[in-house]
Amino acid sequence: MPGWSRLWLALSLTASIPPAATAVAGEPDRATPGTSFSATERKAFMQPSDGLPFEQRMTFVLGRAIFEKLWVSSPSSTTASDGLGPLYNARSCLQCHRNNGRGLPPDAQGSTNRNGILLRLGVPGAGHASAQGVTPEPTYGTQLQTFATSGLAAEAQLRLTYRTHTVALSGGEQAELRQPVYQLVNPAYGALHPQTRLSPRLAPAMIGLGLLELIPEADILRREDADDRNGDGISGRANRVYHPDHDQPQLGRFGWKAGQPDLRLQNASALNTDIGISNPDYPRPSGDCTSAQPACLNAPNGNTAAQGGLEASAEMMAVLLFYTQHLAVPPRRNVQHPEVKAGERLFNETGCSQCHTPTQRTGPDPDRPALSNRSIQPYTDLLLHDMGAGLADHRPEFAANGREWRTPPLWGLGRHQAVSGERALLHDGRARTLTEAILWHGGEAGNAREQFRQLAPEQRNQLILFLESL
């Protein structure tokens, strides 16, 4: 890394290097790789992987500076931070991933301080075969941008309301479920295509992504059962997505529908689409702007020679990638508690573990020794599953249809509220509690949901305590 760039990055830091991490104490075969945290719970998702060599810790901190950077519009007095937008959803990665945790959906007042949810767009067509995996909405592209730089209009504002209904549980208990209703207010560039599909996506937690990236592809594909040959009602399948480095489809791992094959492209896509920053993989300085938005296409940009003709250079993207690959998973809590152990048994007996696969193993990577050959407990199979009509967005993405979602990892689940400020679960944050989240499961997970619903109240509580221990 050239000295001037490293110096600039170092001067841009707002926090010191975190204290050295130590190995997890207790049961090494049950605890997820991470650190014995001395940080507050709010910072639990911001720690480096244990075993990270000292000489790589500066790279981690430099990557954190990029992740937390507040981008500004062009032209500005610096070429290191300009290029925002022109249309965008956030000014930094951290604004959506609160403390590296999950985002939050808008509140009843539509607060702009809760911009952790994105609205993906698409229309029927053959977009699944394209580099984007969808057919973009003709005017607004693949994502609604709710902010704009000076002189331009944001695409629209997002208004969120809920319809509620109750679900009966055994023991005379009831749970209230919220069905989100999304409304686009003041669309600035004309009416949307009448067949537009709206897909809300909440920013997920950032922990453990480098570990998921190193799970061997063969191990993931071994769990596929697209035709449900074993008759258990579970038919997980892999998404196959575009990768610019290859001439054939690649396994999708990241995103709510496994629409990205690796973290490099996941980071690059988010930086370009969410913030409007050009980078080596997504070089358009206008981000998601379309031909129907000429003022956006012609707006000033931050592409400069100092950044390799882009707004975020290859060097910036490399340290950002290193940071997102090496965010640690905090250790489990209360593993030996009898109620937690009982809840784990129920988690397996009700069938939850058929998709939320408890244990995986990472493969070797000489460039990432801290992540290599690790036994991990992410509670995901990284496969697509039909989750039923209640959670459907009706927007295909590459091979994923409108009812399918990738099984999200559950590690860190018990800390989401402390990290993000409140609990907002599932792909759109509709569920306020773990019970609500489970009760929304349908399709392939319908049988597990019904078994949970019929558990005795004390057993349901045990299962929830187990999930809180993750």
N, C-alpha and C positions, 0 to 999 in steps of 0.2 A: 504494500500500500504506500503510495507516494507520501512523503513527509508532510506536504502542505495539507493534503486531504485528511490525514490522521490528526494533524494539529487542529484543523477546523472542527472535525468531529469531536475531539476531546473538549474543545472550548465550548461546544454546544451542549454539553451535558448539564443536567440539572440535579443529578444525584451522584453520590459517590459509589464506588465499586462495592457490591454487597459483601458481607462477611463470608469467609470461606465456608463451604458446605461440608457437612459430615454425613457419613452413611447412616441409613435408617436403623435405629435400634429395634429390638424386639424380634418378631418372627420374620426373617428375611424372605421366606417363601410366601408370605401373605401380604407383606407391605409393598406398596408400589414404589418404584425408584423415585427418589426425591431427596429432600433434606430434612434434618431435624430443625424445624423452623424456630428461630428466635424472633422473627418478624411478627408483627401483629397479624391477626386473622385477615385484615383488610388487604395485606400485602402477600397473602399466602400463595398467590399464583405468579409472583414476580421474581422467584428465586431461580438461580442457575442449577442445572443438573449436578448431582453429586458426581465426583470424579472428574470434573472439568479441569484440565491442566491449567496451572497458573498462567502460562503464556497465552492461553486462549481467553482468559477472563476479560482482558481489555476489549477483545473483539465482541464479547457478549455485551459489554457496557456500551460500546459504540453502536451496536445494533439496537439496543434499547433507546438510545438517543434518536435514531431514525423512527422507531415505533412511536415515540412520544412527541416527535417534532410537530409543531403547528405550522402548516404551510400557509403562505400568503399569496395574494394574487399578483400577477405580473402587470407592468414591470415593477420591481422593487429595488431597494438598495443593496440587496445581496442576491447572488445567483445560486445560493445553496438552499434557499427555502422558498423560492417563488415558483409559480406554476399552478397554484390552486385552481381547480375548476377547468373551464369557466362555470360549468354546472357541477354540483357536488352534493354529497350527503354528510360529510364530516371534514374537519380540517386536520385530523390526525387519526392514526389507528386507535390510539387510546380512547378517543372520544366514543367510539362504538364498543370497544372491548374494555369495559370499566375495570380498572386495576387488573387487566389481562383476563378478566372473567367475562361473563355473559353480558350482553346489552340488555336494555329495558325498552319495552314498547312505549309509545306515547301515553301520557296520562289523560284524564278526562278533559284537561285544559289544552292538550296538544303541546305540552312543554317542549321547546327546542333543546332543552338540556338532556333529553332522553332520546337521543337519536341513534339508539342501538338496533333499530329495525330498518330493514331495507325492503322495498317493494319491487320484486322482479316482474318483468313484463314479457309477454310473448303472445303470438297468434298462431292458429293452426297452420301447418305447412311442413316442409321437409327440412326444417332447421336442425333436426337431430343429427343430420349428416354433415353439418357445417362445423367450422372451428368453434362457434359459440355454443353449439348444442341445442339452440332454439331458433325459431324464426322471430326476429325482433319486431316489436310494434313499430309501424312505419314512421311515426313522428317522434316517439319518445324513446325508442331504442329498447334495450334489454333491462333497463332499470330506471325507476323514477328518481330524479334528483330534486330534492326539496330545498336546496340553497343555490344561490348564484352570486358571482362576483359583481362588482359595481357596474351598472349600465345594462345588465341582463336580468331577465325574469326567471325565477325558479320555475321548474316545470309545473309544479302543483304543490299543494299542501295535503298532507295525509291526515284524515280525521278517522279516529277509531272509536267505535262504540261496541257494546256487547249485548247479546241476547242471552239470557240465562235459563237453565232448566235444572231440575234436581234428579238425582239418581239414588234409588233406594239401596242401602247396604244391609247386610245381615245384622241382627241385633237391634233393629229399629232405628239405625242411624241413617242419615241422608248426607249427600254431598251436592253442592251447587257447582255446576259447570258453566263456563262462559264461552259462548260462541262469538268470535270476533266478526265485526262488520266493518269493512274498509270503504271509505268514501274519499274520492279525490276532489279537492276543493280548488276552484279557480285555476283550471288547467290553462296555461299561458300560451300554448302553441296549437290550440284547436282541440277538437274532440278526438278521443281515442278510437281506434278501430273497434267496431261493434263486437268483435269476437275476442277482444283482449282478455288474456288470462292473467290474473293478479296472484302473485305468490309472495307473501310476506316471509322474510328470513331474519331471524334474530341473530345478532353476532354471537358466536359460540365462545366458550373459554379457550384460551390459548395453550393450556398446559399439555405436555406429553405428545405434541404433534410430531416431533422428531422421532420418537419411539414408534408411533404408528407408521411413519414413513419407512421404517426399517423392518417391519413384519414382512417376511418373504411372501411374494405373490403366490407361490404354490400353496402356502399354508392357508391363505384367504380363499383361493379357488377350491381347495379341498372341501370346504364347507358348503359350497354351492349345491343347491338341490332344486333347480328351477322348475322341474316337473313334479316335485314332491314324491319322488320314487319310494321313500320310506313311509309315506302315508301319515306323517305326524302333523300335517296341516301347515308346516313351515317350508317355504320355498324360496329361500334367499338366493339372490343372484347378484353378480358383479355388474357394475356399470362399466361401459367401455367408452372412452372419451378421447378427444383429439389432443395430440401432443405435437408441438411444432418441431421437435427434434427427431420424430420418427415418422415413417410412412404408413404406419398401421395403428389401429386403435390401441390404447393403453388402459390398464386397470385404473378406474377412478377410486380415490381414497378420501378426498377432502371435500367439504361442503355438505349441505343438508341432503343433497341427492348424489353425493360422490361425483360431482361434476369436474373436479380437478385431479390430475394424476399425481402431482407432487406439490411440495410446499413452495418451491420456487415460483411455479405458475399461480398457485393460490395467492401468494403475496403480491405478485405482479398484477394480477387481475384486480384484486381489491384496491390496490393503490391507484390504478388507472380508472376504474369504474366508480369507486366510492369517493375518491378525492380528486380525480382528474389529473394525475401525475403520470407523465410519459416515462417509460423505462424500456430496457432492451427487449423485453418480451411483448410489451404493449406500447409501441412507440407513438401512438397518436396523442398529441398534446391536448386535444379537445375531448379526450375521454370518450364518453358514451353519446356525444352529440351526433345528430343525424343530419342528413341533407335538408331536412325541413327546418333546420335551425341555423341558417347561414351566419347570423351574428355570433353565435357560439363558435362555429368553425373558424371564423375570421378574427376572433378575439386575440389579444396579445398572449404569448405563451412564454414559458421560462426555459425553453430549450437553449442551451449555451454550450460553447466549446469546452468550458471548464467541467461540464458534466457529460462529456462525450456526445454532445449534440442532443442531449435529452434533459429532462427535469430531474430525474433520479438516475444517476450513473450506475454502471455495472458494479462499481465498487460499493456504492450505497446499498444496492440490492443484495450484494454478497454478505455484508455484515448484518443486514436485516434478516436474511435467511438463517444465518448462524444463530441469531438471537431466538427466532421463533422455533428453531429446531431444538434448542437447549433449555427451554423453560421446564422446570421440574414439576413433577406431580407430588403434592404433599402426601405424607404418610397417612395411612388409615388411623382411625381413632377407635378406642373401645373394642378392639378386635376380640378380646377374651370375655367380654361381658356376656352372661348367659342369654339375655334377651336378644342381643345382636346375633349370637350363634344360632338361636332358634329362628330368627328372621332370615338368616342365610339359608337354612334348610328349606324354609317356605319359599324363598326366592327360586330355589332349584325345583322344588316339588310342584309349584304352580306353572312352571315352564318358562319363566322369565329368562333363565340362563340359556335357552335354546337360541336366542338371538343376541342377547347381551352376554356373549361368551366371556367367562371370567378371566381366563389366562391365555396369553399369547407369548411368543418369544421373538425377540428381534434377531436379525441376522448380523453377520460381520460387516464392518465398514471401517477400514483403517483411518479414514479421515474424521470419523466420529467415534473414537474409542469409548467415550463416556456413555454412549447409547448402544453399543454393540453387544450382542450375545447376552441380552438381559431377559430374565423372566419377568413379565409385566402383567398387571391385572387391569386392563382397560375396560372390561365388560362391554365389548363390542365385537361383532364379526366383520365389520366394515362392508357388509352386503346390503343390498336393497331389499326391502320387504313391503308388501302391500299392507298399509295401515288402516284401510277401510275408508268409507265415504266421509266420516266425520273429520278426518285430518287431510282429506284430498285437496290439492290445489289445482288440479286439472291442467297443469302446465308441464309437459314432458321436458326432459333435459337429457340429451343424448339417448341412451337406452332406457333411462328411467321414465316410467309413465306417470300420469298425474295422481296416482294413489300411492306411489312408492317413495320411501325415504330410506336413507342409509341409517343403520342402527347407530345412534350417538353413543360415544363412550360415557360411562357413568363415573369414572374416577373423578374425585374432587366434588362429587355431587353434594355432599354434606356441608361444603363451604361456600356454595354459590351465593347464599344470602349475605353472609358476612363480607364477601369480596365485592359483590355488585350493589349492595345496599338493600335489595329486596329479592324475592324469588320470582322468577318469570321462566317457566319451563315449556318444553316442546319447541317446535321450530318457529313459533310466532309469539311465544311468551304468554299464551292464554291461561296456562295452568299456574295457580298461585301456590299450590301445595303438591307434594308428591302423590297424594291420593288422587287429586284431580288429574294429574298427568297420566297415571295408570288407567283411570277410568275413561280417558279419551282413546285408549288403544283399541283398535278394531282390526278387521281383516285377519291377517295371520296371527295377530296377537289377541284376537277376540276370546279365545279359550282361556288364555292366561288372565285376561281382565276379569272374566266371569268367575274364575276360581278365586281371585283376589276379592271380588265383591262379596262372595259367599263365605269368606273366612269369618271366624268369630272375631269380634272387635279386638280382643287382646292379641290375636294372631296377626291381624292387620297392623296393629301397632308394632309388633315385633318386626314385621317385614319392613316397615317404614324406618325403624331404628337401625336396621341393617343398612338400608340405603343411606341414612344419615352418617353412617360410619365410613363411607367410601371417600 
